[in-house]
Amino acid sequence: MTPGEIGIEAGRIFTYNLPSNWLFRSQEDQNDHGIDAEIEVTDHKGVARGSEFVFKVQIKGEANCTFLKNKQAISFNLPTGKLRYYLSFNIPVILVVVEVSSETLYWLSITDNDELISKA
């Protein structure tokens, strides 16, 4: 698969696996710059719960992930400039890495991760 195909497939896998009470709002543009989506969580009646339950998502696709720490972590390169960009938001930003070959999603909250913040 080409990098573009991996990215498209990763987005499809991500949206397919969303809980039904998560409202997905795509924020992708044609040039694939910036945040990919915004998610708003609704209550059991489908009513939006307000700004406390809204977060941004950056989706990255990998054909096959490289595992570290006895398969407790994956290896992923996040450039410092991108990290600073994600930290500039006033709401939480979640990085989601999708391993396309297994259709497995891995995620990490960026904006409350002290280790990442210290590297920015």
C-alpha positions in Angstrom: 0.0 0.0 0.0 1.1 3.5 -0.7 1.3 6.0 2.2 -1.8 7.7 0.9 -3.7 4.4 0.8 -2.6 3.6 4.4 -3.8 7.0 5.6 -7.2 6.5 3.9 -7.6 3.0 5.3 -6.5 4.2 8.8 -9.3 6.9 8.7 -11.9 4.3 7.7 -10.8 1.9 10.4 -10.9 4.7 13.0 -14.4 5.9 12.2 -15.8 2.3 11.9 -14.6 1.6 15.5 -16.0 4.7 17.1 -18.6 4.2 19.9 -22.1 5.2 18.7 -22.3 8.0 21.2 -19.2 9.8 19.8 -20.1 12.5 17.2 -17.3 12.6 14.5 -16.6 15.9 12.8 -13.9 15.6 10.1 -11.5 18.5 10.0 -9.3 17.2 7.2 -8.5 19.4 4.3 -7.3 18.4 0.8 -3.7 18.9 1.8 -3.8 16.8 5.0 -2.5 19.6 7.2 -3.5 19.9 10.9 -5.9 18.0 13.0 -8.0 15.2 11.4 -11.2 15.3 13.5 -13.1 16.6 16.4 -15.1 14.3 18.6 -18.0 15.2 20.9 -19.3 12.6 23.3 -23.1 12.4 23.9 -25.1 11.1 26.8 -27.2 7.9 26.7 -30.1 10.0 25.1 -27.8 11.2 22.3 -27.6 14.8 23.7 -24.3 16.6 23.4 -22.6 17.0 26.8 -20.8 20.3 26.2 -17.2 21.4 25.9 -16.0 19.1 28.7 -16.6 16.2 26.4 -15.0 17.5 23.2 -11.5 16.6 22.0 -9.4 16.7 18.8 -8.0 13.6 17.1 -4.9 13.2 15.0 -5.0 9.9 13.1 -1.8 8.3 11.8 -1.8 5.1 9.8 1.0 2.5 9.9 1.0 -0.6 7.7 2.6 -2.5 10.6 3.7 -1.1 13.9 7.0 -1.6 15.6 6.5 -2.7 19.2 8.7 -1.8 22.2 8.9 -2.6 25.9 7.8 -6.2 25.6 4.9 -5.2 23.3 3.6 -2.7 25.8 4.3 0.3 23.6 4.6 1.1 19.9 7.3 3.2 18.2 6.1 6.3 16.6 8.1 9.4 15.5 6.4 12.7 16.4 8.3 15.8 15.2 8.7 18.5 17.8 7.0 21.1 15.6 3.9 18.9 15.3 3.9 18.3 19.1 4.0 22.0 19.7 1.1 22.5 17.3 -1.0 19.9 19.1 -0.1 21.5 22.5 -1.4 24.9 21.2 -5.0 23.8 21.4 -7.2 24.7 24.3 -8.9 21.4 24.3 -7.5 17.8 24.6 -5.7 16.3 21.6 -5.5 12.6 21.2 -3.0 10.9 18.9 -4.4 7.7 17.4 -2.1 5.3 15.5 -3.9 2.7 13.4 -2.1 -0.4 12.4 -3.8 -1.1 9.1 -2.7 -4.8 8.8 -4.4 -5.8 12.0 -7.0 -3.0 12.2 -5.8 -2.2 15.7 -6.0 1.3 17.2 -3.5 2.7 19.7 -4.0 6.0 21.3 -2.2 8.5 23.5 -3.4 11.7 25.1 -0.9 14.4 24.1 -2.1 17.5 25.9 -1.9 16.0 29.4 1.2 13.9 28.9 4.0 15.5 31.1 6.7 13.5 29.3 5.7 14.8 25.9 5.1 18.4 27.2 8.6 18.5 28.6 10.0 17.7 25.1 8.1 20.4 23.4 
